[in-house]
Amino acid sequence: QVQVVESGGGLVEPGGSLRLTCSASGLGNSDWWASWYRQAPGSDREFVSTLTQTATGDRANYVTSVRGRFAMSREKAKAMIYLQMNNLKPEDTAVYFCNVRKGHMSYWGQGTRVSVSP
């Protein structure tokens, strides 16, 4: 059974950095892909970033609001996914969720809370 667990959230001042980690277990040897989403208080869950496959390896794509500040990566062999978040802004405050996809299946973690405040 696949389990997804996020960690690394916390309280940070504007301009600060956090690194979120997503650990996925039970994926086996099949290929898998991942994305990050976030849900701010009172808002719908929104897409943040995803990995796609290219001829030269993984490529990350981002929502416009985080492009240039966030960097997504993965360690495929360890089934670990990362989201490095720099120059954080108050509007980045949200619960961040990791989504892992394998075949037709999609798995979500419980989320990790990020709060950006002076």
N, C-alpha and C positions, 0 to 999 in steps of 0.2 A: 504494500500500500504506500502510495506517495504521500509524504508529509512535507510541508513548506513552512519554514519558520524564519521570520524576519527579526533583526536586532539592530541596535546602533542608534536608535532614535534618542531624543533628549531635548533639553532646553539650551538654546544658543542665542547669542546676541546677533543683531543684524551685521552682516559682513563676515560672520563666522563660517565654520565648516563642520560637516558631519559626514561620516561614511556609514552607509547602511549596508548590512550584510543579509543575504537570503541563503539559507541552507535548505537544500532539497534532498530528501532521502527516498530510497525505493524506486529510483528512476531506471535502474538496470543499465544495460549497455546500449539501449536505443537512443537515437538522437532526440534532443529536446531543445526547447527555446524558452525565452523568458522575457517578461516585461515588468516595468514598474508602473503603478498607478497610485493616485493619492485622492483622499477625500477630506476636504476642508469642512469645518463645522457648518452645518446648514446647507451644504452643497452636494451635488452628485459626485460620484467617483469619476475622476478624469485620468486620461492617459498621460504618462510622464515620459517614458522612454521604452524602447524595445530593441532587441538584437535581430538582425537579419544576416543571412549568409551570403557572402560574396566569393568570388574566385580567390581572393586573397585572405579570406578569413571573416571573422565577425565584424559587422558594422552596426553601430548604434545610431538610432534615430530618436529625436527628441521633440517634445512639444516646444513651440516657439519661445514660450516664457522662461524656459530653463536652458535653452541652447547657449553654449559658451560658458555655462556655470556648472552644469552637472555632467558627469561622465559615468557611463554604464559599462560594465565589463563582466566577464565570467571566467571561472576556472572550470572548464568542462569536466575534467577528470575527477574533480572534487565535488562536483555539483554545487558550486558556490556562485552566487551572483552578487555583484556589488553595485552600489550607487554612490559615487563620490559627489558630494554637494558642497560647492564653494560659493562664497559671496551670497550667503543666504539672506533672504528678504522676509519681512513679516508675512507677505502673501504666500510664502512657501509653507506656512504653518498648516499641517494636515496630518492625518494618519496615512502612512505609506504602506502600500501592499505590493507584494511580489506575486506575480502570476507565472506559473510554469506550465508549458504545454508539451505534451508528448503524444504524437499521433492525433487522435481526435479528442483527447482528454485535456482538461484544463484544471489546474489546481491552484488554490489560493491559500495564502497564509492568513494569520489573524491580524497582521499589521503592526507597525511600530510608529509611535507618535513622535512627531517633530514639531517643536514649538520655537518660533523665532520672535524674540521680544527683547527690548532694551532692559 
